């Protein structure tokens, strides 16, 4: 019974926090651009409105794809410690999380492919290329952290940081932490890595044919993705937290920093994004892994 309550709490928290971050990003960017902007609760209003609209289905895979994507993100959430809460703390490690993170783009690909819209196909291809771009340095970062702490369990990694200090305070993991900072905007889809949707170019890409409940579920999936990317960083390099409130404050600080990056940099082309991800973040992550292996 306790585990079921923890699962419900984590899913509910991820939706609320993720949607809050999406609303906050609109508000902050608007103020930077000298606009008033929509209210922070606008994503919640949009979801409620969309669920009351009729969405057009393009087939079985179109319906299944977004559910499959959401299910993958929910499973990832259950592996991530939220303070002391982690329902699947003993069922897997960082490599399992890495594999599960690929389910979300695969689900969107199945759904968008069934729609047979050229803009959706372009967006899907960009999504997979971008995922391939950041998965390489992310794997090296995970290997460095696991080698340094001599465990694959993210819960154990958080517990060891509570006893010995944040990973950023350990010189061997400094380069790995910087590498994660460099790829985090790509993981959560912030500018300059928003070429997957690019409304002015490919009409929101994979979401071109979405409407009604389908678009609402896609917004929730985006909220999950933002929560997962930032919470991974907090758990791996900022020591997690003793309670959900402190954990949220750490996530909020990280997200606000990247909002300013979002406001300043223009959108990259997909080939520029891959070139960037396989250059500095990958080199730093590889150097960090080598340093960890030498010092461990």
C-alpha positions as CSV (number, residue, x, y, z in Angstrom):
1,X,0.0,0.0,0.0
2,X,2.9,2.4,0.8
3,X,4.5,1.7,-2.5
4,X,1.3,2.5,-4.4
5,X,0.9,5.8,-2.5
6,X,4.5,6.7,-3.4
7,X,3.9,5.9,-7.1
8,X,0.8,8.1,-7.1
9,X,2.7,10.9,-5.2
10,X,5.7,10.9,-7.6
11,X,3.5,10.9,-10.8
12,X,1.3,13.7,-9.4
13,X,4.4,15.7,-8.3
14,X,6.1,15.3,-11.6
15,X,3.0,16.5,-13.5
16,X,2.5,19.6,-11.2
17,X,6.2,20.5,-11.1
18,X,6.7,19.9,-14.8
19,X,3.7,22.0,-15.8
20,X,4.8,24.7,-13.4
21,X,8.2,24.9,-15.1
22,X,6.5,25.1,-18.5
23,X,4.3,27.9,-17.4
24,X,7.2,29.6,-15.6
25,X,9.3,29.5,-18.8
26,X,6.7,31.3,-20.8
27,X,6.4,34.0,-18.1
28,X,10.1,34.5,-17.6
29,X,10.9,34.6,-21.3
30,X,8.0,37.1,-21.9
31,X,9.3,39.4,-19.2
32,X,12.8,39.2,-20.7
33,X,11.3,40.2,-24.0
34,X,9.4,43.1,-22.3
35,X,6.0,41.3,-22.6
36,X,3.6,40.5,-19.8
37,X,3.1,36.9,-20.9
38,X,0.5,34.3,-20.0
39,X,-0.2,33.3,-16.4
40,X,2.1,30.6,-14.9
41,X,-0.9,28.2,-14.7
42,X,-1.6,28.5,-18.5
43,X,-0.4,24.9,-19.3
44,X,-2.9,23.5,-16.8
45,X,-5.6,25.6,-18.4
46,X,-4.6,24.4,-21.8
47,X,-4.7,20.8,-20.7
48,X,-8.2,21.1,-19.2
49,X,-9.4,22.9,-22.4
50,X,-7.8,20.3,-24.7
51,X,-9.3,17.3,-22.8
52,X,-12.7,18.9,-23.5
53,X,-12.1,19.1,-27.2
54,X,-12.4,16.3,-29.8
55,X,-9.1,15.0,-31.1
56,X,-8.8,13.3,-34.4
57,X,-7.2,9.8,-34.4
58,X,-5.2,8.6,-37.3
59,X,-5.1,4.9,-36.4
60,X,-4.1,2.4,-33.7
61,X,-0.5,3.3,-33.6
62,X,-1.3,7.0,-33.4
63,X,-3.3,6.3,-30.2
64,X,-0.8,3.8,-28.8
65,X,2.3,5.8,-29.5
66,X,1.6,8.7,-27.0
67,X,0.4,6.2,-24.3
68,X,3.6,4.2,-24.9
69,X,5.7,7.4,-24.6
70,X,3.9,8.4,-21.3
71,X,4.3,4.9,-19.9
72,X,8.1,5.0,-20.5
73,X,8.4,8.4,-18.8
74,X,6.3,7.2,-15.8
75,X,8.6,4.1,-15.3
76,X,11.7,6.4,-15.4
77,X,10.1,8.6,-12.7
78,X,9.7,5.5,-10.4
79,X,13.5,5.0,-10.4
80,X,14.3,8.6,-9.5
81,X,14.6,9.5,-5.8
82,X,12.3,12.4,-4.8
83,X,13.8,13.2,-1.4
84,X,13.5,9.8,0.4
85,X,10.8,8.5,-1.9
86,X,11.8,6.0,-4.6
87,X,9.4,3.1,-5.3
88,X,11.8,1.1,-7.5
89,X,14.9,1.9,-5.5
90,X,16.1,-1.8,-5.6
91,X,14.9,-2.7,-9.1
92,X,17.6,-1.2,-11.3
93,X,20.3,1.4,-11.8
94,X,21.4,4.2,-14.0
95,X,21.9,2.1,-17.1
96,X,18.2,1.0,-16.8
97,X,17.2,4.6,-16.7
98,X,19.3,5.4,-19.7
99,X,17.5,2.7,-21.8
100,X,14.1,3.7,-20.5
101,X,14.6,7.3,-21.5
102,X,14.6,6.1,-25.2
103,X,11.0,4.9,-24.9
104,X,9.5,8.4,-25.0
105,X,10.9,9.4,-28.4
106,X,10.1,6.0,-29.8
107,X,6.4,6.4,-28.7
108,X,6.2,9.8,-30.4
109,X,7.8,8.3,-33.5
110,X,5.1,5.6,-33.7
111,X,2.4,8.1,-33.2
112,X,3.8,10.7,-35.6
113,X,4.6,8.1,-38.2
114,X,1.0,6.9,-38.3
115,X,-0.1,10.5,-39.0
116,X,1.9,10.5,-42.2
117,X,2.5,14.2,-42.1
118,X,5.8,15.4,-43.7
119,X,6.4,17.9,-40.9
120,X,5.9,15.2,-38.3
121,X,8.4,13.0,-40.0
122,X,11.0,15.7,-40.1
123,X,10.4,16.4,-36.4
124,X,10.7,12.7,-35.5
125,X,13.9,12.3,-37.4
126,X,15.3,15.3,-35.6
127,X,14.2,13.9,-32.2
128,X,16.0,10.6,-32.8
129,X,19.2,12.4,-34.1
130,X,19.1,14.7,-31.0
131,X,18.6,11.8,-28.7
132,X,21.5,10.0,-30.3
133,X,23.6,13.2,-29.8
134,X,23.1,13.5,-26.1
135,X,22.9,9.8,-25.2
136,X,26.6,9.4,-26.0
137,X,27.9,12.0,-23.5
138,X,25.1,11.0,-21.0
139,X,26.4,7.4,-21.1
140,X,29.9,8.6,-20.4
141,X,28.6,10.7,-17.5
142,X,26.7,7.8,-16.0
143,X,29.8,5.6,-16.2
144,X,31.9,8.2,-14.5
145,X,29.4,8.6,-11.6
146,X,29.0,4.8,-11.2
147,X,32.7,4.2,-11.2
148,X,33.4,7.0,-8.7
149,X,30.8,5.8,-6.2
150,X,31.3,2.1,-7.1
151,X,27.5,1.4,-7.5
152,X,24.9,1.5,-10.3
153,X,22.1,2.5,-7.8
154,X,21.1,6.1,-8.0
155,X,19.7,5.9,-4.5
156,X,23.1,4.8,-3.2
157,X,24.7,7.6,-5.1
158,X,22.4,10.1,-3.4
159,X,23.1,8.6,0.0
160,X,26.8,8.7,-0.5
161,X,26.6,12.4,-1.4
162,X,24.6,13.1,1.7
163,X,27.5,11.6,3.7
164,X,30.5,13.0,1.7
165,X,29.2,16.1,-0.1
166,X,27.8,16.9,-3.6
167,X,29.4,15.3,-6.6
168,X,30.4,18.9,-7.7
169,X,32.6,19.1,-4.6
170,X,34.6,16.0,-5.8
171,X,37.2,17.1,-8.4
172,X,37.1,13.9,-10.4
173,X,33.4,14.4,-11.1
174,X,33.7,18.1,-11.9
175,X,34.1,17.6,-15.7
176,X,31.2,15.1,-15.8
177,X,29.0,17.6,-14.0
178,X,29.9,20.4,-16.5
179,X,29.2,18.0,-19.4
180,X,25.7,17.3,-18.0
181,X,25.1,21.0,-17.7
182,X,26.0,21.4,-21.4
183,X,23.6,18.7,-22.6
184,X,20.7,19.4,-20.2
185,X,18.9,21.9,-22.5
186,X,19.0,19.2,-25.2
187,X,17.5,16.6,-22.8
188,X,14.6,18.8,-21.8
189,X,14.1,20.5,-25.2
190,X,14.9,24.1,-24.4
191,X,16.4,26.5,-26.9
192,X,18.8,26.3,-28.6
193,X,17.7,22.6,-28.9
194,X,14.1,23.2,-29.8
195,X,14.5,22.2,-33.5
196,X,12.2,19.2,-32.9
197,X,9.1,21.3,-32.8
198,X,10.2,24.6,-34.5
199,X,6.7,26.0,-34.9
200,X,7.8,28.7,-37.4
201,X,9.6,26.0,-39.6
202,X,7.8,22.6,-39.3
203,X,4.5,23.5,-37.6
204,X,5.5,21.9,-34.2
205,X,6.9,18.7,-35.9
206,X,5.6,15.5,-34.2
207,X,2.7,17.4,-32.7
208,X,1.4,18.7,-36.1
209,X,-1.5,16.3,-36.2
210,X,-2.3,16.3,-32.5
211,X,-5.4,17.9,-31.2
212,X,-7.7,17.6,-28.2
213,X,-6.7,14.9,-25.7
214,X,-3.7,13.8,-27.8
215,X,-2.1,17.3,-27.6
216,X,-3.0,17.4,-23.8
217,X,-1.1,14.1,-23.3
218,X,1.8,15.4,-25.3
219,X,2.0,18.4,-23.0
220,X,2.0,16.1,-20.0
221,X,4.8,14.1,-21.6
222,X,6.8,17.2,-22.1
223,X,6.3,18.1,-18.4
224,X,7.6,14.6,-17.5
225,X,10.6,15.0,-19.7
226,X,11.5,18.4,-18.1
227,X,11.1,16.9,-14.6
228,X,13.2,13.8,-15.4
229,X,16.1,15.7,-17.0
230,X,16.5,18.2,-14.1
231,X,15.8,15.7,-11.3
232,X,18.6,13.4,-12.7
233,X,21.0,16.3,-12.5
234,X,20.0,17.2,-9.0
235,X,20.3,13.6,-7.8
236,X,23.6,12.9,-9.5
237,X,25.5,16.1,-8.9
238,X,23.6,18.2,-6.3
239,X,23.2,15.5,-3.7
240,X,19.5,14.9,-4.1
241,X,17.6,16.1,-1.0
242,X,16.3,14.9,2.4
243,X,12.7,16.0,1.5
244,X,10.7,16.8,-1.6
245,X,10.5,20.5,-0.8
246,X,14.3,21.0,-0.8
247,X,14.5,18.9,-3.9
248,X,12.1,21.2,-5.7
249,X,14.1,24.3,-4.7
250,X,17.2,22.7,-6.2
251,X,15.3,21.9,-9.4
252,X,13.9,25.4,-9.6
253,X,17.3,27.0,-9.3
254,X,18.7,24.8,-12.1
255,X,15.7,25.5,-14.4
256,X,15.8,29.3,-13.9
257,X,19.5,29.3,-14.9
258,X,18.7,27.5,-18.1
259,X,15.8,29.8,-18.8
260,X,18.3,32.7,-19.3
261,X,20.2,30.5,-21.7
262,X,17.0,29.8,-23.5
263,X,16.2,33.5,-23.8
264,X,19.6,34.5,-25.2
265,X,20.6,31.8,-27.7
266,X,18.9,31.3,-31.1
267,X,17.7,27.9,-32.2
268,X,20.4,25.6,-33.7
269,X,20.0,23.5,-36.8
270,X,20.1,19.8,-36.2
271,X,23.5,19.3,-37.7
272,X,24.9,22.1,-35.5
273,X,23.3,20.5,-32.4
274,X,24.9,17.1,-33.2
275,X,28.2,18.7,-33.9
276,X,28.1,20.5,-30.6
277,X,26.9,17.5,-28.5
278,X,29.6,15.3,-29.9
279,X,32.3,17.9,-29.4
280,X,32.6,19.7,-26.0
281,X,30.1,17.7,-23.9
282,X,31.4,14.4,-25.2
283,X,35.1,15.4,-24.8
284,X,34.5,16.7,-21.2
285,X,32.5,13.6,-20.3
286,X,35.2,11.3,-21.7
287,X,37.9,13.2,-19.9
288,X,35.9,13.1,-16.7
289,X,35.5,9.3,-17.0
290,X,39.3,8.9,-17.6
291,X,40.1,11.0,-14.5
292,X,37.6,9.0,-12.4
293,X,39.1,5.7,-13.5
294,X,42.6,6.9,-12.7
295,X,41.7,8.3,-9.3
296,X,39.4,5.5,-8.2
